[in-house]
C-alpha cells in the first residue's frame, strides 16, 4: 500500500470519527435541551393553580411528541385534579397506541415504560395501579426492534408489573386483619402479670 493510499484511508477514518462525534454531540445537546424544557414544564405545573395546571397538562399531552417526562411525574401530584388529569391523559395515549400502533410511536412507548419503571415505586396505591395497567398494555404493544431496545423495553414493563403482588399482599393483609375477632376472650389475650420486684432481683443477681 503506497503512502497516498494510506493517507486517504487515514483521512476517511478521521472524517468518519469526526462525523460520529458530531452526531453523538448533537444527540446529547438535543437530549439535554429536552430535559431542561421538561424541568421548566414541571415547574410551571407546580406553580399554576390546580385547574390551570390540569389544562396545561392536557396541552402538553396533545403535542406531537407528548411530554411524558411531565405527565408521569404529575401522576404523583398531591392535587387530585392534577393527578387525575395526568392519569387520564396517559390512559388515552396508550389506548391510542394500542388501536393504531405506528413506528414513530416506538420511542414514546419505550420512554413511557422507562419512566414508569423508574418512578412508579414512589407512586401512591392508585398511581401504582395505573402504572400496572399501562405496563400490561405496553408489554403487548408491537414495537420495532430496529428502533427500540426490546429487551430493555420488556424489562421495564416487567419491573412495573412486579409491583402488583406487593400491592395485593398489602390488601390481603388489611382484609385478614379486619376479619380477626375483636373480643379479647376470643383472641386469647391475657392481662399482663403484676410487677414483682423480688423476681427482678433474682434475675439481676444471676
C-alpha positions in Angstrom: 0.0 0.0 0.0 1.6 3.3 -1.0 1.7 6.5 1.0 -1.1 8.3 -0.8 -3.5 5.3 -0.2 -2.6 5.2 3.5 -3.2 9.0 3.7 -6.6 8.6 2.0 -7.7 5.9 4.4 -6.5 7.8 7.4 -8.4 10.9 6.2 -11.5 8.8 5.6 -11.3 7.2 9.1 -10.7 10.6 10.7 -13.6 12.2 8.9 -15.9 9.3 9.9 -14.8 9.7 13.5 -15.5 13.4 13.4 -18.9 12.9 11.9 -19.7 10.3 14.5 -18.6 12.7 17.2 -20.7 15.5 15.8 -23.8 13.2 15.6 -23.3 12.0 19.2 -22.8 15.5 20.3 -26.0 16.5 18.5 -28.0 13.8 20.3 -26.5 14.8 23.6 -27.4 18.5 23.1 -30.9 17.7 22.0 -31.4 15.4 24.9 -30.1 18.0 27.4 -32.3 20.6 25.9 -35.4 18.4 26.1 -34.6 17.7 29.8 -34.3 21.4 30.5 -37.7 22.0 28.9 -39.3 19.2 30.8 -38.0 20.6 34.1 -39.5 24.0 33.1 -42.8 22.4 32.3 -42.8 20.6 35.6 -42.1 23.8 37.5 -44.9 25.5 35.5 -47.3 22.8 36.5 -46.3 23.1 40.2 -46.7 26.9 40.2 -50.1 27.1 38.5 -53.4 26.7 40.4 -54.8 23.1 40.1 -57.3 23.9 37.4 -54.9 25.8 35.2 -52.2 23.1 35.8 -54.7 20.5 34.5 -55.3 22.5 31.3 -51.6 22.9 30.9 -51.1 19.1 31.1 -53.7 18.5 28.5 -51.9 20.8 26.1 -48.6 19.0 26.7 -50.3 15.6 26.1 -51.7 16.8 22.8 -48.3 17.8 21.5 -46.9 15.8 18.5 -44.4 14.4 20.9 -46.3 14.1 24.2 -44.4 15.3 27.2 -44.2 12.0 29.0 -41.4 13.4 31.3 -44.0 15.8 32.7 -47.1 13.6 32.6 -45.7 10.7 34.5 -44.3 12.7 37.5 -47.7 14.6 37.5 -49.4 11.4 38.5 -47.9 11.8 41.9 -49.1 15.4 42.3 -50.8 15.9 45.6 -53.6 17.9 43.9 -56.4 15.4 42.9 -57.4 17.5 39.8 -53.8 17.5 38.5 -53.0 13.8 39.2 -56.3 12.7 37.7 -55.7 14.7 34.6 -52.2 13.2 34.2 -53.7 9.7 34.7 -56.5 10.3 32.2 -54.1 11.6 29.5 -51.7 8.7 29.9 -54.5 6.2 29.6 -55.8 7.9 26.4 -52.3 8.0 24.9 -51.7 4.3 25.5 -55.2 3.4 24.3 -54.4 5.3 21.1 -51.2 3.4 20.6 -53.0 0.1 21.1 -55.5 1.0 18.4 -53.1 2.2 15.8 -49.5 1.5 16.7 -47.1 3.2 14.4 -43.3 3.1 14.2 -42.9 6.7 15.2 -44.6 5.8 18.5 -42.0 3.3 19.4 -39.7 5.8 21.1 -42.6 7.2 23.1 -43.7 3.8 24.2 -40.1 2.9 25.3 -39.8 6.2 27.1 -43.1 5.7 29.0 -42.0 2.2 30.0 -38.7 3.5 31.3 -40.4 6.4 33.3 -42.9 4.1 34.8 -40.2 1.6 35.9 -38.2 4.5 37.5 -41.0 6.4 39.2 -43.9 4.1 39.9 -42.3 2.6 43.1 -42.8 6.1 44.6 -46.4 6.4 43.5 -49.4 6.0 45.7 -51.5 2.8 45.6 -53.7 4.5 42.9 -50.7 5.6 40.9 -49.2 2.1 41.0 -52.5 0.6 39.9 -52.3 3.0 36.9 -48.7 2.0 36.2 -49.5 -1.7 36.1 -52.5 -1.2 33.8 -50.3 0.8 31.4 -47.5 -1.7 31.6 -49.8 -4.6 30.7 -50.8 -2.7 27.6 -47.3 -1.6 26.7 -45.8 -5.1 27.0 -48.1 -6.5 24.3 -47.7 -3.4 22.0 -45.8 -4.3 18.9 -42.5 -2.2 18.8 -39.9 -2.1 16.1 -36.7 -3.9 17.3 -34.8 -1.7 14.9 -35.7 1.5 16.8 -36.2 0.2 20.3 -34.1 -2.0 22.6 -36.8 -4.6 23.0 -35.1 -6.4 25.9 -34.8 -3.3 27.9 -38.4 -2.3 27.0 -39.8 -5.7 28.3 -37.6 -5.5 31.4 -39.0 -2.0 32.2 -42.6 -3.3 31.8 -41.9 -6.3 33.9 -40.4 -4.2 36.6 -43.6 -2.3 36.9 -45.7 -5.4 36.9 -43.7 -6.9 39.7 -45.0 -4.1 42.0 -48.5 -5.6 41.7 -48.1 -8.7 44.0 -46.8 -6.4 46.8 -49.9 -4.2 46.5 -52.1 -7.3 46.5 -50.3 -8.6 49.6 -51.0 -5.3 51.5 -54.7 -5.5 50.6 -54.9 -9.1 51.7 -53.2 -8.2 54.9 -55.7 -5.5 55.6 -58.6 -7.8 54.8 -57.2 -10.5 57.1 -56.8 -8.1 60.0 -60.3 -6.8 59.5 -61.7 -10.4 59.9 -59.9 -11.0 63.2 -62.1 -11.2 66.3 -62.0 -8.1 68.4 -63.1 -9.7 71.7 -60.0 -10.3 73.9 -61.5 -13.5 75.1 -61.7 -14.8 71.5 -58.2 -13.7 70.7 -56.8 -15.5 73.7 -55.1 -12.4 75.1 -54.5 -12.2 78.8 -53.9 -9.3 81.2 -50.2 -8.5 81.9 -48.8 -10.0 85.1 -48.3 -7.7 88.1 -44.8 -6.4 88.6 -42.7 -8.4 91.1 -39.6 -6.7 92.5 -38.4 -10.0 94.0 -38.3 -11.6 90.6 -36.3 -8.7 89.2 -33.7 -9.0 92.0 -33.4 -12.7 91.2 -32.7 -12.0 87.5 -30.1 -9.3 88.2 -28.3 -11.4 90.8 -27.7 -14.3 88.3 
